[in-house]
Structures are given as structure tokens and as C-alpha cells.
Amino acid sequence: MELRHLRYYVAVAELRHFGRAAERLHMAQPPLSQQIRQLETELGVQLLERTTRRVDLTDAGVAFLQRAREVLAAVDVASAEAQRIGAGLEGRLVVGCVGSATYSLLPSLARTLREELPAVDFSFRGEMLVPEQAQALLDGHIDLALLRPPVDHPDLVLGTLRRERFIVALPEGHRLAKRKRLRLADLRDEDFIVHPAHGRSVMSGAVLAMCREAGFEPRVRQEVGETSTLVTFVAAGLGVALVPEPVQALGVAGTTYRPLVGAGQVELAAATRAGDSSAVLARALDILTALTRQSHRSGR
């Protein structure tokens, strides 16, 4: 039994006429009659009672019509769902995000994804450190990571989204907050709040390298994993921090920010698993790229 047999039968049963059913199906009447006979033979039961003027359904035919309609409807639903998933309009996607992008990029990304792909099940994990993101990608726990390079793994693919300048986060009322801009050397005698060191955070390594290039070793007061906690500790007066410019979007009271003369930049990249052919992922990457270009043009 094939789906065409069900479609042929439903047409005949609904129209109660082989000729009109053949017209609906765009086929000749004799092959249609033959196909219905084959269906009845396979089932071993008579579905239709034929007369010279009309076609009636047997009790078995009535029951079979109901089930045939259900099967065909289910096939239509499955086909439409498969087509939508294949087009990236349905599915599931988990996005992991580093701290600074959690507050600057993730809100607009989440909103745009919901608006443009309402049937996709999105979930988001913010405040992830880069090594954690890389492992989560490899393990299949997330599908897209917004992270800070470098990440060197043959099974991961990275694409740069934008480059962000470093700025200084200071406690409100700090003596250096009176200046309009600062140099790294101005922070030589300050306590630093940093992300975890020893390869556990890309940001920590970048900050350490900049300070050493400026001729001093930063005096680390506290290591924290979350950017929000880092800025909160700065607001509490425990030290200063070097952060990417978008961290200002966090808006923690008690913290002020100053530009850094000659400061380096840090990349924000999109990372995915190599060979991931998900259509939902492809659409999300297109939306993400458009958002970052838009934010770059507007200066955010």
C-alpha cells in the first residue's frame, strides 16, 4: 500500500464518483478504478459498493476513509515541518555568550531572533568563559558561541564579528576618574580585578599582556568568572579593571569608565562546530552578522 492509494481512495470516497475523482486527480478513470481494486484486494475487504449511477461506502469503507484522511493529514504536517526545518524556520538553537557580549549584543540578538524566527526554540547561556564555551560546543551543549579568540581546535570554526577597544573601569570617586583619559602606566600601582588566569580566560591573558607591554606586572586583588561580578567588585572599590568597551552597557552603579590611550583591542567572534549544516544556525549567523554590522555603523 502506498500513499497514492490512500489519496485515490479518499477522492473517490468523498466524491462518490470515479469520473469526478479522476478529474480531481488529473488521471484517467480506468487506472483509478484499477488502483482502488488493488487496494481492496490487498486489504481483503470491500470498501466501495459500485452501481451504474453512484458509489457508496461499505462500513469498512467509512472506517478506512477516516483513517486514510488522518494518515494523509499527518503526512502533510510532517512534510511541511520538514520543509520549514530545512529552510531554518523551525528547530532548536542554544547560544553561549561571553560576559561583555551578554550585556551589549545578546539582548538585541535574542530580540531579533525571536522576531524573525518565531517558530525556532532558542535558549541562551550568558557569562561563559571561552574554554567553557569551546568545550560546550564540542560536547553539543551549545550550537553557537560568541567568544574571544584565540581558540585553536580543528573541530571548531571561528568568524570575527567585530573588534572592541579596551577601556578602564574605575570606582566612582577614584582619583584617576578625574582625568578624561588614562594610560596603562597610570594603573601601575592599582589593584586589579581580573578574570581567571592560567588559561581559564582569554581576557585575563590579554590584560596581563597589555600591562607587561606597558612595563609592569598587574597586582591582582581578585579573580572572578563573571563580568557582572568583576564590575560590581570595581564599584565596591576593590580595584580597577580593563574591560572591552561594550561592558559599559552593564550599567552597574558606582562604576565609571575612561578611555585608554594606546589601548589594544580584543576580538569578538562567532564559533560553531566544523561541518554543522543546520539551517537554523545558518539563519542565526546571518542575523548575527547583520546586527554587528549595524552596531558598528552606529558606533555602539
N, C-alpha and C positions, 0 to 999 in steps of 0.2 A: 504494500500500500504506500502510495506517495501523496505528497501534499496536493498535487494536481487532482487526484481522485476526490479528495475532500472538497476542493473548490468546484469541481464539476458537479458533485452531488448536491452541494449547497445551492448552486444556481438552479438546478432542476427542481429541487425540493421547494425553493422559495417561489419560483415562477409557475410551478406545476405544469410545465410545458417544455418539451425537448427543443422545439424550434426556437422559442424565445430565449431559452437558456443558451442555445448555441450562438445566437446573435450577441448576447451579453458577453460570451466568452470568446467571440471572434473566431469561431471554428465551424466546421460543417456538422450537420446533425448526425449523420451515420457514425462517425468516430466517437462522438459524445455518447450515443446510445451504447456503443461497444464498450467504452470505458466504464460506464455505470454497471453493465452486465459483469464485467471483470471484477468490479468491486463487490458486487453481491456474491459472486462465486467465491471470492477469497474469504468473505465473511461467513459464507454458508447460510445466509439468511436473505429473504426478500425484503428490500427496503421500499420499493415502489410498486403500486398496482397500476398498470397501464391500461387505458381504454383508447378507443379511436379518437375521443374528444379531449381527454384530460389525463392527468397523472395524479394519483392520490398516494399518500404515505401510509405505510403499514405502521403498526405500533412500534416495531423495531426501527422503522424509518424515522419516526418522530424522535425517538430517543437518540438515534445516531446523528440526526440533524443538530440537536442541541450540543452534543459533544464535539461534533465537527466544527461548529461555529466557535466554540471555546478554544479548540486547538488552533484554528486559523487566527483568531484574535491574539492568542499568546505568541504565535509566530510573528505576527505583525509588530507586537510590542517588543519582542526580542530583536527583531530586525532594526526597528527604529532606535532602540537603545544602543545596539552595536554601532550603528552609523553615527550616533551622537558621540559615543566614546571614541570612535575612530577619528572624529573631527575635533576631539578635545573639548567637547561641550559638556561631557559628564565624566565622572571619575573621582579620584581622590588624590590630594597632594599635601604633603607635610613640608613646611618651610622652617628651617632653622636660621637664626639670625644672631650676629654678634651684638654686643651691648649698644654701641653708638648707633648702629643702624636700626636697632629695636625701637628707638625713640624718634629717629629722623625719617627713615624710609618705610619701615614696616607699617605704620598707620595708613599711609596713602596707598601702599601696595595692597594691603588687606581690603581696603575700601574699594579699590578699582577691580580687584579680582572678584569680589562679591557682586559688583555691578555688572561686569562684562561676562562672567561665567557663573551665573546664579545656581546652576544645577551641579556644580562641582563642590565636593566636600573638602574644604580647605581647613587645615589646622596649622597653628604657628607656635614655634618654640623660641622665645627670646632669651637674651642674656647667655648665649652659648659661647664658650671659648673655642678657638679654632681647632685644637686637637680633638675636642669632644665632637665638633661638627663633622670633621673628617671621618671619624670612626662611626658616627651615626649614619653618614652617607653610605659607607662601605657595608654596614650591617643592615641597611634598608630601613632604618628607623625614620629617616627624613629623606626627601627626594630632591630638595633644593636647599643650598646653604648660601647665605650671604656672609662672607667671611673675609679675613685679612690674609692675603698671601704673605709668605710663601707656603704652599702645600705641595709637597713632592710625593705623589703616588701615581703609579701608572694607570690605576683604575678610576682616577678622578680627572675631570675636565674643568678647567677654570677659564672664565672670561672676565676681563676687567670691566667694571661698571663705571667707576669714577675714582679720582684721586682727591684726598681730603687733607687740608693743612692741619698741622698741629697747632694748638693754642694752649695757653696756661690757665688752669683752673685754680683760683685763689679763694681763701676765706674772705668774706666781706670784712672790710676794715683792715685787711693786711696792708703793711706799709708799702708793698710793691703795687698794690691796687691803685695807688695814686698816679701811677705812670700810664700813659696811653698805650705803650707797647713795651715789651721786655725782650731781653736777650737771654739765651740759655745760661750764660755766665752769671747772670743776676740771681740764679737759683742755686748757686754753688753751696750756700750754707743753709739751704732749706731742707726740711724733712719731706720725703716723697711718699705719696700713696700710689701704689702701682698694682698692676695685675700680676698673677703668679709667675714666678721666674722659672728658670731651668727647663725651658722648652714647653712649659704648660700654657704659655700665652704668647702669641706673636707680638702683641702690643708691648709687653714687658721688654722683649728683646729690642724692639725699635727704640723705646725710650732710653734704655741703657746705652745703645749705640750712639744716640744723639748726644747724650751727656758726656760720654767718653770723648767724642769728637770735639766737644767744647772744652775739654781739658779737666774734667772732674768725674768722680765716681758718685752717683746719686746716693744720698743717705736714706735708705728705705725705712720708713716708720711702720708701714702696714702693707700687706699684700691681700688683695680681695679679688674674688672672681667676677662679681657683677659690677658693671659700670655705674649703676644707680647707687650701689653701696660706696663705690670709690668716691663719687661726687658728694655723697652725704657725709663721708668722713672729712672731705675737704671743708665742707660747710661747718663741720663741728670744730674746725681749727686744728685738726691733727696733722695737716701737712698740705702740700701743693701737689698738683698732678699735671702731666702732659696728656692731653686728650685730643682726638680728632674734632675738628670744628663743629660737626653736627651734634656733638654731645650737649651743646647749649640748649638744644630743643627739650632736654630733660626738665629744665626749669626748676632745679632744686633751690629753695630759698636759702640765703646765706652764702651763696657761691657767686663769685664774679669771674669774668673771663677777660683775658687780654691777649692781643695778637703777639706772635713770637717772631721777632726779626730773624730772617735767615733760617726759619724752621723748615724741616723736611716735610714730606708728605707720606701718607700711608694709603695703600690701595684698598678699595672695596671691590670684591669680585663675587661673581655667581659661580658656584661649584655644583657639579652634577656627576652622577656615575657615568663612566665611559660606556657608550653603547645603549644608554637609556633612550628608547624610541617613543616614550609616552607622548601622545598628542597633547594631553593636558599640560605636561611640563613644557612642551614647545610653545604653547599659547602663553603660559605664565612667564616664560623667559622674554617673549615679545613684549608683553605688558610691562615687565620689569625694566627692560631696556628703554622703552618709551618714557617711562616715569623718570629714570635717571637722566635722560637727555633733557627732559622738560625742567627738572630741578636745576640742572647745570645752566640752562639758558636763563633761568630766573634768578640764579645766583645763590640758591639755597644749598 
